Amino acid sequence: MTTERTLEMADTPADPQVLFDRWFGEARARAIAQPEAVTLATVDDEGRPDARTVLMRGADQAGFRFYTNYDGGKARALAANPHAAMLFHWEPLARQVRIRGSVERLSAAESDAYFAGRPRLSQLGAWASPQSEVIDDRDVLEARVAECTARFAGVDVPRPPHWGGYLLRPTSIEFWQGRAGRLHDRIRYRRDGDQWLRERLAP
């Protein structure tokens, strides 16, 4: 018999990062495909929202990290409005994590370190792809990849100056546990100075 998961206030730690690490570890243990996949929502300088899936590449007390092209659409939106929301959805566990906060660029050193560990083809793609720009066809992209392959033949591929990481510093983190009858458990952590306040939300 399967026991329904619950989320009680008494079972939540004072630090939301502890609970996130626990839930993320359980998602990985269930072999959920790409548990680090997260929907990232931004708002541009005209107030128009947009959302896309990115990969979370680190989470700790400072916040949640992801990497992208600094010339792309999401980067332009973040330059105009440096606030964003993230949504993790782990359907097999009937769980979601919703995060809101401010966003800032990571240091060049941290971006360099992450880029150095990427697969070579992904490194070349970061140079080759004019992210979010209109191109005539895929042949254009393939040709640019070929040019970059020749350019960096026999040497390590450096990080492009237009590519790097961001850190989302959370101001609120909501943990959502699905329950029968849509009477879900929702516990929200809300930043209050140097502390986190916990509150239960109605489903």
MIZANU-405775 format. One record per residue (C-alpha): residue in three letters; x, y, z. Coordinates in steps of 0.05 Angstrom, whole numbers, padded with zeros to 5 digits, always signed. Layout:
N
ALAXYZ;...
//
This chain:
203
MET+00000+00000+00000;THR+00027+00069-00019;THR+00025+00120+00036;GLU+00007+00191+00015;ARG+00064+00240+00026;THR+00051+00298+00072;LEU+00086+00362+00089;GLU+00075+00385+00161;MET+00102+00450+00189;ALA+00133+00412+00247;ASP+00174+00371+00198;THR+00204+00430+00161;PRO+00274+00455+00180;ALA+00287+00528+00195;ASP+00331+00534+00133;PRO+00295+00522+00066;GLN+00360+00500+00034;VAL+00360+00438+00079;LEU+00291+00418+00055;PHE+00308+00433-00018;ASP+00370+00389-00014;ARG+00328+00333+00016;TRP+00274+00338-00037;PHE+00325+00344-00093;GLY+00362+00283-00067;GLU+00297+00243-00065;ALA+00281+00264-00137;ARG+00350+00240-00159;ALA+00341+00175-00120;ARG+00276+00162-00158;ALA+00315+00168-00223;ILE+00270+00224-00247;ALA+00295+00248-00314;GLN+00336+00312-00305;PRO+00310+00333-00236;GLU+00354+00395-00244;ALA+00309+00419-00301;VAL+00272+00482-00278;THR+00225+00532-00310;LEU+00255+00601-00307;ALA+00206+00660-00314;THR+00228+00731-00328;VAL+00196+00797-00346;ASP+00225+00844-00399;ASP+00230+00919-00400;GLU+00158+00925-00427;GLY+00129+00882-00372;ARG+00119+00821-00416;PRO+00131+00754-00382;ASP+00168+00696-00413;ALA+00188+00627-00389;ARG+00234+00572-00411;THR+00267+00510-00382;VAL+00340+00515-00359;LEU+00384+00469-00318;MET+00399+00487-00246;ARG+00475+00479-00239;GLY+00483+00488-00164;ALA+00443+00507-00103;ASP+00469+00529-00035;GLN+00457+00582+00018;ALA+00473+00637-00033;GLY+00420+00615-00083;PHE+00408+00577-00147;ARG+00456+00578-00206;PHE+00445+00572-00281;TYR+00485+00589-00343;THR+00467+00619-00410;ASN+00485+00666-00467;TYR+00489+00738-00442;ASP+00462+00762-00509;GLY+00401+00717-00508;GLY+00329+00734-00492;LYS+00330+00714-00419;ALA+00394+00754-00407;ARG+00364+00816-00439;ALA+00302+00809-00395;LEU+00346+00801-00333;ALA+00386+00863-00352;ALA+00321+00903-00354;ASN+00289+00871-00294;PRO+00337+00831-00249;HIS+00283+00790-00216;ALA+00258+00720-00234;ALA+00219+00660-00212;MET+00237+00586-00216;LEU+00192+00525-00215;PHE+00216+00454-00204;HIS+00163+00401-00218;TRP+00176+00329-00197;GLU+00112+00295-00219;PRO+00128+00224-00195;LEU+00135+00252-00125;ALA+00075+00299-00132;ARG+00121+00356-00113;GLN+00137+00426-00136;VAL+00185+00479-00110;ARG+00171+00552-00128;ILE+00226+00604-00119;ARG+00225+00679-00128;GLY+00282+00727-00120;SER+00333+00775-00149;VAL+00384+00754-00201;GLU+00457+00774-00210;ARG+00514+00751-00254;LEU+00564+00702-00226;SER+00638+00722-00224;ALA+00680+00709-00286;ALA+00721+00659-00246;GLU+00660+00618-00227;SER+00635+00619-00299;ASP+00704+00599-00325;ALA+00707+00540-00277;TYR+00639+00514-00298;PHE+00652+00525-00372;ALA+00717+00486-00368;GLY+00679+00424-00346;ARG+00627+00425-00402;PRO+00630+00375-00460;ARG+00671+00402-00517;LEU+00613+00404-00566;SER+00573+00446-00516;GLN+00633+00493-00509;LEU+00636+00501-00584;GLY+00561+00511-00587;ALA+00567+00569-00538;TRP+00613+00604-00588;ALA+00574+00584-00650;SER+00502+00598-00631;PRO+00476+00670-00635;GLN+00423+00652-00583;SER+00352+00679-00596;GLU+00371+00711-00663;VAL+00336+00692-00727;ILE+00377+00648-00774;ASP+00360+00625-00844;ASP+00366+00551-00831;ARG+00404+00498-00792;ASP+00460+00500-00844;VAL+00480+00568-00816;LEU+00488+00538-00747;GLU+00527+00478-00772;ALA+00574+00523-00811;ARG+00587+00565-00750;VAL+00602+00502-00709;ALA+00651+00479-00763;GLU+00686+00547-00761;CYS+00693+00544-00686;THR+00717+00472-00688;ALA+00773+00493-00736;ARG+00788+00555-00696;PHE+00800+00517-00631;ALA+00830+00454-00660;GLY+00881+00424-00613;VAL+00870+00474-00557;ASP+00822+00482-00498;VAL+00760+00521-00516;PRO+00758+00585-00474;ARG+00694+00613-00446;PRO+00663+00663-00493;PRO+00657+00733-00463;HIS+00582+00732-00479;TRP+00569+00668-00439;GLY+00566+00657-00364;GLY+00526+00644-00302;TYR+00473+00676-00259;LEU+00454+00668-00187;LEU+00381+00674-00165;ARG+00381+00697-00092;PRO+00314+00674-00064;THR+00267+00719-00025;SER+00213+00665-00022;ILE+00214+00589-00031;GLU+00149+00549-00031;PHE+00148+00473-00022;TRP+00085+00442-00052;GLN+00066+00370-00036;GLY+00007+00342-00075;ARG-00049+00311-00034;ALA-00115+00276-00050;GLY-00174+00319-00069;ARG-00128+00376-00088;LEU-00120+00391-00014;HIS-00046+00400-00023;ASP+00006+00419+00029;ARG+00040+00485+00015;ILE+00094+00512+00061;ARG+00126+00579+00041;TYR+00191+00606+00068;ARG+00194+00682+00064;ARG+00258+00722+00075;ASP+00255+00771+00132;GLY+00322+00804+00141;ASP+00372+00749+00158;GLN+00317+00700+00177;TRP+00265+00657+00142;LEU+00192+00660+00163;ARG+00151+00597+00150;GLU+00076+00599+00135;ARG+00025+00549+00110;LEU-00015+00569+00048;ALA-00084+00544+00030;PRO-00084+00501-00032;
//
